[in-house]
């Protein structure tokens, strides 16, 4: 690692600590040339996930885009920001655990819907109505009926 002050390449690690629940390392370094101390951060570089859209386009998976969609669905609902952040992390982890470098957009949508159903039913209905492009009240009623059916099965 080069020193940011003198650009000398002979630096040593003085202290190393995990941060972000072990997802990254914070390192204090010392330059042997100018005695400057500086901090660096080390994170795992993950290979990109590619989302294949319905029309065949491909784009890199974006946690920010996922966060935005979840936030819109949960707008004015009693869902904490921390719950949305946790949902984003869980969905990304599930996608990575599937071991595929390319994921169908439909799979991402399924995971979002599963997550929202457990998080907040109103947010689930909001997301589903946009995601599944409801253009008929009958489809909306069918969704509500399916939700009621799931509730009865778990109550028994």
DABELUR-V927146 format. One record per residue. N is the residue number from 0. OMEGA is omega in degrees with one decimal (none if undefined). BURIAL is I if it has 16 or more other C-alpha atoms within 10 Angstrom, else O. Layout:
n=N omega=OMEGA burial=BURIAL
n=N omega=OMEGA burial=BURIAL
This chain:
n=0 omega=179.8 burial=O
n=1 omega=176.2 burial=O
n=2 omega=-179.7 burial=I
n=3 omega=-178.7 burial=O
n=4 omega=-174.2 burial=O
n=5 omega=179.8 burial=O
n=6 omega=177.6 burial=O
n=7 omega=-175.9 burial=O
n=8 omega=-179.0 burial=O
n=9 omega=176.8 burial=O
n=10 omega=178.0 burial=I
n=11 omega=178.8 burial=O
n=12 omega=179.3 burial=O
n=13 omega=-177.6 burial=O
n=14 omega=179.5 burial=O
n=15 omega=-178.6 burial=O
n=16 omega=174.5 burial=O
n=17 omega=175.4 burial=O
n=18 omega=178.7 burial=O
n=19 omega=179.9 burial=O
n=20 omega=177.2 burial=O
n=21 omega=-179.0 burial=O
n=22 omega=-178.7 burial=O
n=23 omega=176.7 burial=O
n=24 omega=172.8 burial=I
n=25 omega=-178.4 burial=I
n=26 omega=171.4 burial=I
n=27 omega=-177.3 burial=I
n=28 omega=179.5 burial=I
n=29 omega=178.7 burial=I
n=30 omega=-179.7 burial=I
n=31 omega=-177.1 burial=O
n=32 omega=-174.5 burial=O
n=33 omega=179.8 burial=O
n=34 omega=176.8 burial=O
n=35 omega=172.5 burial=O
n=36 omega=179.2 burial=I
n=37 omega=-176.3 burial=I
n=38 omega=172.9 burial=O
n=39 omega=178.4 burial=O
n=40 omega=-178.1 burial=O
n=41 omega=178.6 burial=O
n=42 omega=176.1 burial=O
n=43 omega=176.9 burial=O
n=44 omega=-179.1 burial=O
n=45 omega=176.3 burial=O
n=46 omega=-176.3 burial=O
n=47 omega=171.4 burial=O
n=48 omega=179.7 burial=I
n=49 omega=178.5 burial=I
n=50 omega=178.6 burial=I
n=51 omega=-177.8 burial=I
n=52 omega=-179.4 burial=O
n=53 omega=-178.6 burial=O
n=54 omega=177.1 burial=O
n=55 omega=177.4 burial=O
n=56 omega=178.2 burial=O
n=57 omega=174.3 burial=O
n=58 omega=-178.7 burial=O
n=59 omega=177.3 burial=O
n=60 omega=-178.0 burial=I
n=61 omega=175.0 burial=O
n=62 omega=179.5 burial=O
n=63 omega=179.0 burial=O
n=64 omega=176.9 burial=O
n=65 omega=178.3 burial=I
n=66 omega=179.6 burial=I
n=67 omega=179.1 burial=O
n=68 omega=178.1 burial=O
n=69 omega=179.6 burial=I
n=70 omega=178.3 burial=I
n=71 omega=179.8 burial=O
n=72 omega=-177.0 burial=I
n=73 omega=-178.7 burial=I
n=74 omega=179.0 burial=O
n=75 omega=175.8 burial=O
n=76 omega=-178.9 burial=O
n=77 omega=179.6 burial=O
n=78 omega=-177.7 burial=O
n=79 omega=176.6 burial=O
n=80 omega=178.9 burial=O
n=81 omega=178.0 burial=O
n=82 omega=177.7 burial=O
n=83 omega=178.2 burial=I
n=84 omega=179.5 burial=O
n=85 omega=179.2 burial=O
n=86 omega=177.8 burial=I
n=87 omega=179.8 burial=I
n=88 omega=-179.8 burial=O
n=89 omega=179.9 burial=O
n=90 omega=178.7 burial=I
n=91 omega=179.7 burial=I
n=92 omega=178.5 burial=O
n=93 omega=179.3 burial=O
n=94 omega=179.3 burial=I
n=95 omega=-179.5 burial=I
n=96 omega=178.2 burial=O
n=97 omega=172.4 burial=O
n=98 omega=179.7 burial=O
n=99 omega=176.6 burial=O
n=100 omega=176.6 burial=O
n=101 omega=-177.2 burial=I
n=102 omega=175.5 burial=I
n=103 omega=179.1 burial=O
n=104 omega=178.3 burial=I
n=105 omega=179.1 burial=O
n=106 omega=178.0 burial=O
n=107 omega=178.8 burial=I
n=108 omega=177.9 burial=I
n=109 omega=-179.7 burial=O
n=110 omega=177.8 burial=I
n=111 omega=-179.1 burial=I
n=112 omega=176.7 burial=I
n=113 omega=-178.2 burial=O
n=114 omega=-179.0 burial=I
n=115 omega=178.9 burial=I
n=116 omega=178.3 burial=I
n=117 omega=-174.8 burial=O
n=118 omega=-176.0 burial=I
n=119 omega=-174.9 burial=O
n=120 omega=179.0 burial=I
n=121 omega=176.9 burial=O
n=122 omega=177.6 burial=I
n=123 omega=-179.3 burial=I
n=124 omega=177.8 burial=I
n=125 omega=-178.2 burial=O
n=126 omega=-177.0 burial=I
n=127 omega=-177.6 burial=I
n=128 omega=177.0 burial=I
n=129 omega=-176.2 burial=O
n=130 omega=-178.1 burial=O
n=131 omega=174.6 burial=O
n=132 omega=177.3 burial=O
n=133 omega=174.6 burial=O
n=134 omega=-177.6 burial=O
n=135 omega=-180.0 burial=O
n=136 omega=-180.0 burial=O
n=137 omega=178.2 burial=O
n=138 omega=178.1 burial=O
n=139 omega=179.1 burial=I
n=140 omega=178.4 burial=O
n=141 omega=177.4 burial=O
n=142 omega=179.9 burial=I
n=143 omega=177.2 burial=O
n=144 omega=177.8 burial=O
n=145 omega=179.5 burial=O
n=146 omega=178.4 burial=O
n=147 omega=179.1 burial=O
n=148 omega=177.7 burial=O
n=149 omega=-179.5 burial=O
n=150 omega=179.5 burial=O
n=151 omega=-178.9 burial=O
n=152 omega=-178.3 burial=O
n=153 omega=-178.6 burial=O
n=154 omega=-175.7 burial=O
n=155 omega=none burial=O
